[in-house]
Amino acid sequence: MAGTVTDPRFIAQAVVGIDWQATEGEAAPASPFTPAQFVVVQNLSLDPDPTYLRPNGTHGSIFERFDGDRIISQAFKLEAQLWGGRFQIMPFLESVLTGEPTVADGDMTRTGAGAASITALSLIGARPYHNLSAFVSTPASSPFLIVEMVDTPGLPVTVNLYTDVAKTNKVATGVVAATATPTPLTAVGGSGLTGSITLSAAVTADATAAIDKIVYPFANQYSRFFRLFYTDGDETLIFSDCVVMGMNFESSENGELQATVQIMARRKDVTAATTFTPTETELDLVIYSHSELTVTNDVGGSPATPVVDNFSIGVENNVLQYIGNAVTPQKLIKRGFTGIRGTLRGESADETMALVRQARSNTAVATGFKDMTAAYLLSGKTLSFIMKKVRPRLAEPGVEAELIGKTELEYDALYDGVDAPLSVEIDV
């Protein structure tokens, strides 16, 4: 990664660090530091200078001033291209959907001496590497939590959640005063992990809760900001108060799932070189394949078979900044509608014909094909994009160079006032 930080940046085949911030505006860590998670990117590019937003008459004159801009706001914008692995996409997916990822009681497996005493356990804000244990490829290990229960004896029972077997990193705690009653769990040390637990008996024992599935929902505002790090030569760049403005997933026949992420950051710090060596066994380099994609719609009741030739889905979050001053500092906000749209493309007489017929009959949102699920299978575990009120737009079939008729459908996932237009489930 040659060059200086004043050059236009375009970095290929790099590892970037990701940390979730406890609060907006949190100070960048002092050197040396180690990010909680590392992500392998194919390309990372950013503008060499921040984008300055003019006050547009909000403060002072509406005309150009001879002495330059007086009150301006700045934003740093980055774009990352990465392979679509489970843990690679998780932090960016959470940010673009803005909701906190959840783990339901039925989406974890509990073992150990204390497991029988846990009637129910649910988590909000569950983040592998950050407040769950890290994914480990060798030997393969999914994220987990250690649930420690300590009675006094009898009630109340203190419950502590840890990310490690040695119980050195506590991320949540709660005090159970009565059995058969859900008890809130509160975050510890800015972990962001909350939830609830229900016990059937007062015990002093531990249990291991292995996470099987994490659900990523939509929300109206960003629940958390993240920090992104990368090393360039002898310097480390730290972008803080980051949010994802847009994220696009795409896969094609005989290819892998790839993701493109547009990131906005409020602040940039540059520090001297630090130890920035990822643990290879904690990198997720197992990628979803297009050959394991199934597209299902609820009208036909069966998957499109064989798989469509191309599939994409994108989320555009309409993130903007507004101008701040000493009283109301610069903020990142979301305005307007969040757009969810994508494309399906396949052979006209094969994969897409049933979808084409439904698209042609789709004269209203309530008709045609409504819900649609696109699911990638990886070693028996699924990444599912679950869309509601999908409205297709049909491009009539055409003939391509290989003399096979191809049809492309564009679609939007819309909000019906009840269900969010998209949720994403990841088996881990």
Residue pairs with C-beta under 8 A, 6 or more apart in sequence:
1 11
1 14
1 231
1 232
1 233
2 233
3 9
3 232
3 233
4 232
4 233
5 232
5 233
5 235
5 237
5 270
6 48
7 48
8 47
8 48
9 44
9 45
9 46
9 48
9 232
10 43
10 44
10 45
11 41
11 43
11 44
11 45
11 230
11 232
12 42
12 43
13 40
13 41
13 42
14 40
14 41
14 44
14 230
15 38
15 39
15 40
15 41
15 230
15 276
15 278
15 283
16 38
16 39
16 41
16 44
16 80
16 228
16 229
16 230
17 34
17 35
17 36
17 37
17 38
17 39
17 228
17 229
17 230
17 276
17 278
18 35
18 36
18 37
18 38
18 39
18 91
18 129
18 226
18 227
18 228
18 229
19 29
19 35
19 36
19 37
19 130
19 226
19 227
19 229
20 36
20 91
20 127
20 130
20 192
20 224
20 225
20 226
20 227
21 224
21 225
21 226
21 227
21 240
21 241
22 189
22 190
22 192
23 190
24 225
24 241
24 331
25 241
25 329
26 225
26 240
28 227
28 238
28 240
28 267
28 269
28 271
29 238
31 236
31 271
31 272
31 274
32 274
32 275
33 274
34 275
34 276
35 227
35 229
35 276
36 129
36 130
37 87
37 91
37 128
37 129
37 130
37 134
37 282
38 278
38 279
38 282
38 283
39 80
39 82
39 88
39 91
40 82
40 83
40 88
40 283
40 285
41 80
41 81
41 82
42 81
42 82
42 83
42 258
43 79
43 80
43 81
44 78
44 79
44 80
44 81
44 230
45 78
45 79
46 76
46 77
46 78
46 79
47 76
47 77
50 74
50 75
50 76
50 268
51 74
51 75
51 76
51 77
52 69
52 72
52 73
52 74
53 72
53 73
53 74
53 75
53 321
53 323
54 69
54 72
55 69
55 70
55 71
55 72
55 323
56 62
58 323
59 70
59 71
59 323
59 325
60 70
60 71
71 323
71 325
72 323
73 321
73 322
73 323
73 324
73 330
74 266
74 330
75 264
75 265
75 266
75 321
76 239
76 264
76 265
76 266
76 267
76 268
77 245
77 262
77 263
77 264
77 265
78 228
78 239
78 262
78 263
78 265
79 260
79 261
79 262
79 263
80 92
80 260
80 261
80 263
81 258
81 259
81 260
81 261
82 88
82 89
82 258
82 259
82 261
83 256
83 257
83 258
83 259
83 285
83 287
84 249
84 251
84 256
84 257
84 258
84 259
84 287
84 288
84 376
84 383
85 284
85 285
85 286
85 287
85 288
86 135
86 284
86 286
86 288
86 378
86 381
86 383
86 426
86 427
86 428
87 128
87 129
87 135
87 284
87 428
88 259
88 284
89 249
89 259
90 101
90 127
90 128
90 214
90 216
90 426
91 127
91 226
92 244
92 247
92 259
92 261
92 263
93 216
93 247
93 424
94 100
94 101
94 127
94 216
94 224
95 222
95 224
95 226
95 242
95 243
95 244
96 244
96 245
96 246
96 247
96 261
96 315
96 317
97 216
97 217
97 218
97 219
97 315
97 422
97 423
97 424
98 218
98 219
98 220
98 221
98 222
98 223
98 317
98 334
99 216
99 217
99 218
99 219
99 223
100 124
100 125
100 192
100 217
100 219
100 223
100 224
101 125
101 126
101 127
101 214
101 215
101 216
101 217
102 122
102 123
102 124
102 126
102 214
102 215
102 217
103 122
103 123
103 126
103 195
103 211
103 213
103 214
103 215
104 122
104 213
104 215
105 120
105 121
105 122
107 211
107 212
107 213
107 214
107 215
108 121
108 209
108 210
108 211
108 212
109 209
109 210
109 212
110 118
110 121
110 147
110 207
110 208
110 209
110 210
111 207
111 208
111 210
112 205
112 206
112 207
112 208
113 205
113 206
113 207
114 147
114 149
114 203
114 205
114 206
114 207
115 207
115 208
116 200
117 149
117 199
117 200
117 201
117 203
117 205
117 207
118 147
118 197
118 198
118 199
118 200
118 207
119 180
119 198
119 199
119 200
120 182
120 196
120 197
120 198
121 147
121 195
121 196
121 197
121 198
121 209
122 195
122 196
123 145
123 185
123 193
123 194
123 195
124 193
124 194
124 195
125 131
125 187
125 191
125 192
125 193
125 194
125 223
125 224
126 132
126 193
126 211
126 214
127 192
127 193
128 134
128 135
128 143
128 211
128 214
128 428
129 135
129 143
129 282
130 191
130 192
131 163
131 171
131 172
131 187
131 191
131 192
131 193
132 143
132 144
132 145
132 163
132 193
132 211
133 141
133 143
133 144
133 145
133 163
133 164
134 143
134 279
134 282
135 141
135 142
135 143
135 282
135 284
135 428
136 281
136 282
137 281
137 282
137 283
137 284
137 285
137 286
138 281
142 210
142 211
142 212
142 428
143 210
143 211
143 428
144 208
144 209
144 210
144 211
145 161
145 162
145 163
145 171
145 208
145 209
145 211
146 161
146 162
146 163
146 164
146 165
146 167
146 206
146 207
146 208
146 209
147 159
147 160
147 161
147 197
147 206
147 207
147 208
147 209
148 159
148 160
148 161
148 162
148 167
148 206
149 157
149 158
149 159
149 199
149 203
149 204
149 205
149 206
149 207
150 157
150 158
150 160
150 204
151 157
151 202
151 203
151 204
153 202
153 204
154 202
155 176
155 177
155 178
155 179
155 202
156 175
156 176
156 177
156 202
157 175
157 176
157 199
157 202
157 203
158 173
158 174
158 175
158 176
159 173
159 174
159 175
159 176
159 183
159 185
159 197
159 199
160 167
160 170
160 172
160 173
161 170
161 171
161 172
161 173
161 185
161 193
162 168
162 169
162 170
162 171
163 169
163 171
170 188
170 189
171 187
171 188
171 189
171 191
171 193
172 185
172 186
172 187
172 188
172 191
172 193
172 194
172 195
173 185
173 186
173 188
174 183
174 184
174 185
174 186
174 196
174 197
175 183
176 183
176 197
176 199
176 202
177 183
179 198
179 199
179 200
179 201
179 202
180 198
180 199
180 200
181 198
182 196
182 197
182 198
183 196
183 197
183 198
183 199
184 194
184 195
184 196
185 193
185 194
185 195
185 196
185 197
186 194
187 193
187 194
192 224
211 428
212 427
212 428
213 425
213 426
213 427
213 428
214 425
214 426
214 428
215 423
215 424
215 425
215 426
216 423
216 424
216 425
216 426
217 420
217 423
218 338
218 420
218 421
218 422
218 423
220 334
221 333
221 334
222 243
222 332
222 334
225 240
225 241
225 242
225 243
225 332
226 242
226 243
227 238
227 239
227 240
227 241
227 242
228 238
228 239
228 242
228 263
228 265
229 236
229 237
229 238
229 239
229 276
230 236
230 237
231 237
231 273
231 274
231 276
234 272
234 273
235 270
235 271
235 272
235 273
236 270
236 271
236 272
236 273
236 274
236 276
237 268
237 269
237 270
238 268
238 269
238 270
238 271
239 263
239 265
239 267
239 268
240 265
240 266
240 267
240 268
240 269
241 265
241 266
241 267
241 332
242 263
242 264
242 265
242 266
243 263
243 264
243 317
243 319
243 332
244 261
244 262
244 263
244 264
244 317
244 319
245 262
245 263
245 264
245 316
245 317
245 318
245 319
246 261
246 262
246 314
246 315
246 316
246 317
247 259
247 260
247 261
247 262
247 314
247 315
248 259
248 260
248 312
248 313
248 314
248 315
249 257
249 258
249 259
249 312
249 313
249 314
249 385
250 257
250 258
250 259
250 260
250 310
250 311
250 312
251 257
251 258
251 288
251 289
251 290
251 293
251 310
251 311
251 312
251 376
252 290
252 309
252 310
253 290
253 291
253 307
253 309
253 310
254 290
254 291
255 289
255 290
256 287
256 288
256 289
256 290
257 287
257 288
257 289
257 290
257 376
257 383
264 319
264 321
264 332
266 321
266 330
266 332
286 378
286 379
287 378
288 376
288 377
288 378
288 383
289 376
289 378
290 307
290 311
291 307
292 376
292 377
292 378
293 307
293 308
293 311
293 374
293 375
293 376
293 377
294 303
294 304
294 307
294 373
294 374
294 375
294 377
295 303
295 304
295 307
295 308
295 311
295 344
295 372
295 373
295 374
296 302
296 303
296 304
296 372
296 373
296 374
296 375
297 304
297 355
297 358
297 369
297 370
297 371
297 372
297 373
297 390
298 369
298 370
298 371
298 372
299 358
299 368
299 369
299 370
300 354
300 358
300 369
304 344
304 346
304 351
304 352
304 354
304 355
305 351
306 350
306 351
307 346
307 351
308 344
308 345
308 346
308 351
308 352
309 345
309 346
309 347
309 351
309 406
310 343
310 344
310 345
310 346
310 408
311 342
311 343
311 344
311 345
311 374
312 342
312 343
313 340
313 341
313 342
313 374
313 385
313 387
314 339
314 340
314 341
314 342
315 338
315 339
315 340
315 422
316 338
316 339
316 340
316 341
317 334
317 338
318 334
318 335
318 336
318 337
318 338
318 339
319 332
319 333
319 334
320 332
320 333
320 334
320 335
321 330
321 331
321 332
321 333
322 330
322 331
322 333
323 330
324 330
324 331
339 412
340 387
340 412
340 413
340 421
340 422
341 410
341 411
341 412
341 413
342 410
342 411
343 408
343 409
343 410
343 411
344 352
344 355
344 408
344 409
344 411
345 352
345 406
345 407
345 408
345 409
346 352
346 406
346 407
347 404
347 405
347 406
347 407
348 356
348 397
348 405
348 406
348 407
349 405
352 407
352 409
355 369
355 392
355 409
356 394
356 397
356 407
356 409
358 368
358 369
358 392
359 368
359 369
359 392
359 393
359 394
359 409
360 394
361 367
361 368
362 368
362 369
362 391
362 392
365 389
365 391
365 414
365 416
368 391
368 392
369 390
369 392
370 388
370 389
370 390
371 386
371 387
371 388
371 389
371 390
372 387
372 390
372 411
372 413
373 384
373 385
373 386
373 387
374 384
374 385
374 387
375 382
375 383
375 384
375 385
376 382
376 383
376 384
380 427
381 427
381 428
382 425
382 426
382 427
383 424
383 425
383 426
383 427
384 424
384 425
384 426
385 422
385 424
386 422
386 423
386 424
386 425
387 413
387 421
387 422
388 413
388 414
388 415
388 416
388 419
388 420
388 421
388 422
389 413
389 414
389 415
389 416
389 419
389 421
390 411
390 412
390 413
390 414
391 411
391 412
391 414
392 409
392 410
392 411
393 409
393 410
393 411
393 412
394 407
394 409
395 407
395 408
395 409
395 410
396 407
397 405
397 406
397 407
398 405
398 406
398 407
399 405
399 406
400 406
413 421
413 422
414 421
415 421
